[in-house]
């Protein structure tokens, strides 16, 4: 991966966005993260963007288009299908995790109310993805 990893966070909840960015900041990794509040806004951004993100973090539960619907759609675009997508949810349901992985998710992380715990989860996930794509 590049010196600075480009991330895209897709999450409709402002509080979750803030917690995610705080956790990301504390990982010690060189990251730049753009945030959009809906899957439809993310699609518009990705279609217009010249520099694509290295990793997409995607909330599962959003209005209009769910995280799973977005995941399926992105994996059909040849220009975008190579981007690792990490599903983010409060649910630890194994069936849900397996389904997301079968649809092409690179990882599935559970949102934690503890900033420290969530930071550790994010750091581990990012290191694994950076290592596997470099």
C-alpha positions as CSV (number, residue, x, y, z in Angstrom):
1,X,0.0,0.0,0.0
2,X,0.9,3.6,-0.3
3,X,2.6,5.7,2.4
4,X,-0.8,7.0,3.5
5,X,-3.7,4.7,3.3
6,X,-6.9,6.2,1.9
7,X,-10.0,5.0,3.7
8,X,-13.7,5.7,3.0
9,X,-16.2,5.4,5.9
10,X,-19.8,5.0,4.9
11,X,-22.0,5.4,8.0
12,X,-25.3,7.3,8.5
13,X,-24.8,7.8,12.3
14,X,-22.9,11.0,13.2
15,X,-21.9,9.5,16.6
16,X,-20.6,6.3,15.0
17,X,-18.6,8.5,12.5
18,X,-17.0,10.4,15.3
19,X,-16.1,7.3,17.3
20,X,-14.7,5.7,14.2
21,X,-12.5,8.7,13.4
22,X,-11.2,8.9,17.0
23,X,-10.4,5.2,17.0
24,X,-8.7,5.5,13.6
25,X,-6.6,8.4,14.8
26,X,-5.3,6.4,17.7
27,X,-4.1,3.4,15.6
28,X,-0.8,5.1,14.9
29,X,-1.1,4.3,11.2
30,X,-0.8,6.8,8.4
31,X,-4.4,7.1,7.2
32,X,-6.6,9.6,5.6
33,X,-10.3,9.0,5.9
34,X,-13.2,10.5,4.0
35,X,-16.7,10.1,5.4
36,X,-20.1,9.9,3.7
37,X,-23.4,9.4,5.3
38,X,-25.1,7.0,2.8
39,X,-24.4,4.3,0.4
40,X,-25.9,6.3,-2.5
41,X,-23.6,9.2,-1.7
42,X,-20.6,6.8,-1.6
43,X,-21.5,5.4,-5.1
44,X,-21.7,9.0,-6.5
45,X,-18.3,9.8,-4.9
46,X,-16.6,6.6,-6.1
47,X,-17.9,7.1,-9.7
48,X,-16.5,10.6,-9.8
49,X,-13.3,10.0,-7.8
50,X,-10.0,9.7,-9.6
51,X,-8.2,8.4,-6.6
52,X,-10.0,5.5,-5.1
53,X,-9.8,4.5,-1.5
54,X,-7.6,1.6,-0.4
55,X,-10.2,0.4,2.1
56,X,-13.9,1.0,2.6
57,X,-15.5,0.7,6.0
58,X,-19.2,0.1,5.5
59,X,-22.0,0.3,8.1
60,X,-24.4,-2.6,7.8
61,X,-27.6,-0.8,8.7
62,X,-28.4,2.3,6.7
63,X,-31.6,3.7,5.2
64,X,-32.4,3.4,1.5
65,X,-29.5,1.1,0.6
66,X,-28.1,-1.3,3.2
67,X,-24.5,-2.2,3.6
68,X,-25.1,-5.6,2.1
69,X,-26.8,-4.1,-0.9
70,X,-23.9,-1.7,-1.4
71,X,-21.4,-4.5,-1.0
72,X,-23.1,-6.6,-3.7
73,X,-23.3,-3.6,-6.1
74,X,-19.6,-2.6,-5.6
75,X,-18.4,-6.1,-6.3
76,X,-20.1,-5.9,-9.7
77,X,-18.1,-2.8,-10.8
78,X,-14.8,-3.9,-12.3
79,X,-13.3,-0.5,-11.4
80,X,-14.2,-0.9,-7.7
81,X,-14.4,-4.7,-7.1
82,X,-10.7,-4.9,-5.9
83,X,-11.2,-2.5,-3.0
84,X,-11.4,-4.4,0.3
85,X,-14.6,-3.7,2.1
86,X,-14.9,-4.1,5.9
87,X,-18.4,-4.4,7.2
88,X,-19.1,-2.6,10.5
89,X,-22.0,-3.6,12.7
90,X,-23.1,-3.9,16.3
91,X,-24.3,-7.4,15.6
92,X,-22.0,-10.4,16.2
93,X,-24.4,-12.8,14.6
94,X,-22.2,-15.6,13.0
95,X,-24.7,-16.1,10.2
96,X,-24.5,-12.4,9.3
97,X,-20.7,-12.5,9.3
98,X,-20.6,-15.6,7.0
99,X,-23.1,-14.0,4.6
100,X,-21.1,-10.8,4.4
101,X,-17.9,-12.8,3.7
102,X,-19.6,-14.9,1.1
103,X,-20.7,-11.6,-0.6
104,X,-17.1,-10.5,-0.8
105,X,-16.4,-8.6,2.4
106,X,-12.7,-8.6,3.3
107,X,-13.5,-8.4,7.0
108,X,-16.4,-7.9,9.5
109,X,-15.8,-5.8,12.6
110,X,-18.1,-5.3,15.6
111,X,-18.6,-1.7,16.7
112,X,-17.6,-1.4,20.3
113,X,-18.8,1.1,22.8
114,X,-15.2,1.2,24.3
115,X,-13.0,3.5,22.3
116,X,-9.9,1.7,23.3
117,X,-11.3,-1.7,22.3
118,X,-12.6,-0.4,19.0
119,X,-9.2,1.3,18.3
120,X,-7.5,-2.1,18.8
121,X,-10.0,-3.9,16.6
122,X,-9.5,-1.3,13.8
123,X,-5.7,-1.4,14.1
124,X,-5.6,-5.2,13.9
125,X,-8.0,-5.2,10.9
126,X,-6.0,-2.4,9.1
127,X,-2.7,-4.1,9.6
128,X,-4.0,-7.4,8.3
129,X,-5.5,-5.7,5.2
130,X,-2.4,-3.6,4.6
131,X,-0.2,-6.7,4.9
132,X,-2.4,-8.8,2.6
133,X,-2.6,-6.1,-0.2
134,X,1.0,-5.0,-0.2
